């Protein structure tokens, strides 16, 4: 789906069980097969989850949960 008037693009891939959503403010992708992940970005704010690690980035600072569910600040 692509709407020029709203600048919204949504695409899906049934083979990879994935989607991609792009708007003027947000970019988001997710997949369940080959490289399982969830990613959302808005300006300098990002959230990423790859099935075992959760990471949040904000203005160059990063923090997240590692494989052992310990909070890590990068």
C-alpha positions as CSV (number, residue, x, y, z in Angstrom):
1,X,0.0,0.0,0.0
2,X,1.4,3.4,-0.9
3,X,-0.4,6.7,-0.5
4,X,1.3,9.7,-2.0
5,X,-1.0,12.2,-0.3
6,X,-0.2,10.9,3.2
7,X,3.4,9.7,2.4
8,X,2.6,6.3,4.0
9,X,4.1,3.1,2.7
10,X,3.1,-0.3,4.0
11,X,4.6,-3.5,2.6
12,X,4.3,-7.1,3.7
13,X,6.0,-10.4,2.8
14,X,4.1,-13.5,3.5
15,X,7.2,-15.7,2.8
16,X,9.1,-14.1,5.7
17,X,6.1,-13.1,7.8
18,X,7.3,-9.6,7.7
19,X,6.1,-6.0,7.3
20,X,7.6,-2.6,6.8
21,X,5.8,0.7,7.6
22,X,7.2,4.1,6.7
23,X,5.5,7.4,7.4
24,X,7.1,10.9,7.6
25,X,7.7,10.4,11.3
26,X,8.0,6.6,11.9
27,X,9.8,3.7,10.3
28,X,9.1,0.2,11.5
29,X,9.9,-3.3,10.5
30,X,9.3,-6.7,11.9
31,X,9.8,-10.3,10.8
32,X,9.2,-13.8,12.2
33,X,11.3,-16.1,10.0
34,X,14.8,-15.7,8.7
35,X,15.9,-12.8,10.9
36,X,13.2,-12.4,13.6
37,X,13.1,-8.8,14.9
38,X,11.0,-5.8,15.7
39,X,12.4,-2.3,15.0
40,X,10.8,1.1,15.4
41,X,12.4,4.4,14.8
42,X,11.1,7.9,15.3
43,X,13.6,10.8,14.9
44,X,16.5,9.9,17.2
45,X,14.5,7.4,19.3
46,X,14.8,3.7,18.4
47,X,13.6,0.4,19.8
48,X,15.0,-2.9,18.6
49,X,14.2,-6.5,19.7
50,X,15.8,-9.5,18.0
51,X,14.0,-12.2,19.9
52,X,16.5,-12.3,22.8
53,X,17.9,-8.8,23.3
54,X,15.9,-5.6,23.8
55,X,17.6,-2.3,23.0
56,X,16.4,1.3,23.3
57,X,18.4,4.2,21.8
58,X,17.7,7.9,22.5
59,X,19.9,10.8,21.2
60,X,23.0,8.6,21.1
61,X,22.4,6.9,24.4
62,X,21.6,3.2,24.5
63,X,20.3,0.8,27.1
64,X,18.7,-2.6,27.0
65,X,18.3,-6.1,28.4
66,X,20.9,-8.6,27.5
67,X,20.5,-12.4,27.0
68,X,20.4,-12.9,30.8
69,X,17.8,-10.1,31.3
70,X,20.3,-7.8,32.9
71,X,20.1,-4.1,32.2
72,X,23.0,-2.8,30.1
73,X,23.8,0.8,29.5
74,X,26.1,1.4,26.5
